Structure formats: C-alpha cells, structure tokens
Amino acid sequence: MTIQIFPRLEIPETLAAGPGPGNTDARVLQAFAGAGVADHMQADVLRGMIECKHMLRDIWGTQNTYTFAVAGTGWSGLDAMFSAVMPGDKVVAFSNGTFSGIDSLTLRIKAATQAELAADSLNPQAASVTVIEVPHGQSVSAETVDAALAEHKPKWAFMAHWETGSGRVNDIRGFSDACERHGVMGLVDAVSSLGVADFSIDDYPGIAGWASCPQKGLCCLPLTYAPVSFREEYVHSLKATGAYTYVHNPIFEARHWGIVDGADVEKGSYHRTHSGYAVAAFHESLRLTLQEGRANRAESYRMHEAALRDAVTAMGCKVTSNMTSLVVLNLPDDLAGREMELVQNCRAEGFGIWPTLSAPVQIRIGILNQLRPSAIWEIVGRFADAMRALGADVDQAAVDAILDQHYAPAVAAQ
C-alpha cells in the first residue's frame, strides 16, 4: 500500500464577515499560542479555571454559583443544558430560524420515549414536545409565548435569545415573565447574544438555564469553552431525575470547576481533561470583554450595525433582521435568486459572508469583532464590488456619503 504524505496545510487569512465564528482577537490568539505545555491539573491551569468562572458571572450578570463553561463549541453548552430534559417531559419550544430549529430537534430527541426514538431516530416525533413555528423573519413575541404556555402547561420552555438563522431578536422579557406566570422552567440559547447585548440574566428569573458559546460575542476560538448558567430549580430538577450523560451532565461539569452543592470549593474533582491552551485563550477573551465593558461593547455594535445597515440599503438591499452583530438582507429584485452565486464569489476572494441555511435564501453579513470604522468600510466596499460583479448599479458616492455621516461625528470627537 502506498502511503500518501500531503503537503503542509496552509490556510490563508480571510475576513470572517458572517454570523460566526467571528475573527478571534489577536490577544486571545497570543494567549493560546503562548501557553506552556502543561499538565491539565497544573496550578496555573486550575487558577485560570477558577478565575474564568468568576469572570463569567460578571459577564452573565449573575450571582449564581452554577455558572461555568463546557469544553467544546456552543453546541456542547446547549447539549449540557438540554441534558436535564428526560423522556416524556412536556416541552414547548419556539422556533424562528435554523438554529432554534436544531435546538427544537434536540429537545424532541431528549424528550422522546424509547418507542418514539426507535420509530424515527433522526427526527423523532415526541408527543410530549410542542414546537411553535414562528415564520422566518419574525421574532418570537411575548403573546405567542404566553398563549402556548397557558395552553400546553409544560415543564420546560425553550427559546433562542438571538436567532442568527434569520437575524431576529426574540422577546426575552416576555419569555421569562410567561415562564414565571405559568410555573415553567425556561431554557435559553444565548449563543449569539452573550458578549454582544448588554443584559444580566438575574433580571430574568423565569429562565432556569442559559447556554452560549465562545466564538461569537466573546471572540474566542471555537473549540474552547461554552458558557452556561443554571438556577437552583434547574439543578434541583436535574438531581431528582438524573441525566443520560456523563460528559455533559451539568452537575459533573460544575464539580470539575470547583462548584459542589451550590458552593465554590477549593478544588474540583476530575471530570475531563482540559487544555491549558484553551483555558489561556478563554481566560484572555473574558478579560478583554470585561475590560471593554458590556455596555460599551453593546453600544459599539449598535453604532457599527447601523452604518452597515444603511450602506447596504443604499445599494438597493432590504434588511429584515434586528440584531446588532448581523444584517440579514434580500438582494435587489434584479439580483433575486443569485444569492448563493454572490456568496460563493465573495468566499473565493477571502470575504466570508453567509447565506441563510433555510428558506427563504437570504444573505447574512456579520461584524463580530469588526468594531472599527475601517473594518465596516472594508466590508461595505467588498460587498459593493461583489454586487457590481453580478451587474448591480451601485452608487459608490452615495454609499460613501452614508458611511461618512455615521463616522464623521466619531472622528470629530477624537
């Protein structure tokens, strides 16, 4: 047998301008690359984990001890949160995009009985789970949540805070209030909102579980740690029922971070092997977030998204999203149907924008960790060039004038 040795893999730098992962901050990359080769129980690695859980509490805006991070991507944190859902549990899930749709599928898998799972293992139709489908491009409203919880009276309710599949912000206040009113434990996918929006989870007592990710608002590497936080009632339910997992069991995960029976202890118990590199990178991303401040970062996203939104609107596009880290848009009528062609052309030039992953096909342009006027100018310029390559008549002078209007006050203030 001939063994083929491939050439060394060299991946060029690209401009990540999609819904995420975002461009990892240079400080985080330096922390990752600069970490020494260390045993995962080495004192500085453990100290870093202790400091991470305390920084996470500040970033989440919570006094809750059961706040830590799950090794892996955002899906790892979500899977840990959903591990408390047991076969036969009544669940109401709200879906208004690709990712809340996948979350809803996860809940159907978790809540399915053995017979329901065997009948269709990849797409089980769990009788105890009700999925409320909200049309693409619309947000989940307080009224929708309240009506569904009043009708179905579930144990658990689920909603995404920010749905990047359609670029919509859902009503987190209405969701929490409805969960409180109906005695339901809320579960929230905060993958796209943590580190971007300015909110404190202790202000939402109806929500028992939160799960996020490292690579979007926190601007860390994708394969590091997914932040989670669980209220007392969630942990009590999990202790009572157990979970069909070891690695993603939140109680076992918490023990590894030195959280036992609701209190911080001096030393955690072994649960899994952690990477000193990942701990160093995640630690630096949390430091960076706290140094900038939640309110300052949220305002920066609002300002730059407004500039991008107005610029693409001037090109004839229609923005349908209301997130501040992402614009989701329809192309002008004469380019309708050519969304994938435009996206592929951009990617071929190292400009990483994305289509939506479910119908209708739209274009998503993100600004994660691109919070500088020069970055927005580059994104706008490259998108305008891609539009022209398909035959669009883009008035560059008008687009430039809009960006000047947005950024001239900031430049003058400096």
Sequence and secondary structure as in RCSB ss.txt:
>XXXX:A:sequence
MTIQIFPRLEIPETLAAGPGPGNTDARVLQAFAGAGVADHMQADVLRGMIECKHMLRDIWGTQNTYTFAVAGTGW
SGLDAMFSAVMPGDKVVAFSNGTFSGIDSLTLRIKAATQAELAADSLNPQAASVTVIEVPHGQSVSAETVDAALA
EHKPKWAFMAHWETGSGRVNDIRGFSDACERHGVMGLVDAVSSLGVADFSIDDYPGIAGWASCPQKGLCCLPLTY
APVSFREEYVHSLKATGAYTYVHNPIFEARHWGIVDGADVEKGSYHRTHSGYAVAAFHESLRLTLQEGRANRAES
YRMHEAALRDAVTAMGCKVTSNMTSLVVLNLPDDLAGREMELVQNCRAEGFGIWPTLSAPVQIRIGILNQLRPSA
IWEIVGRFADAMRALGADVDQAAVDAILDQHYAPAVAAQ
>XXXX:A:secstr
              EE SSSS    HHHHHHHHH     TT HHHHHHHHHHHHHHHHHHT   S EEEEEESHH
HHHHHHHTT  TT  EEEEE SHHHHHHHHHHHHHH  HHHHHH TTS   TTEEEEE  TT    HHHHHHHHH
HH  SEEEEESEETTTTEE  HHHHHHHHHHHT EEEEE TTTTTTS   GGG TTEEEEE  SSSTT   SSEE
EEEEE HHHHHHHHHH  S STT HHHHHHHTTEETTEE SS    S   HHHHHHHHHHHHHHHHH HHHHHHH
HHHHHHHHHHHHHHTT EE    SSEEEEE  GGGTT HHHHHHHHHHTTEE EE SSSS  EEEE TT  SHHH
HHHHHHHHHHHHHHTT    HHHHHHHHHHHHHHHHHH 
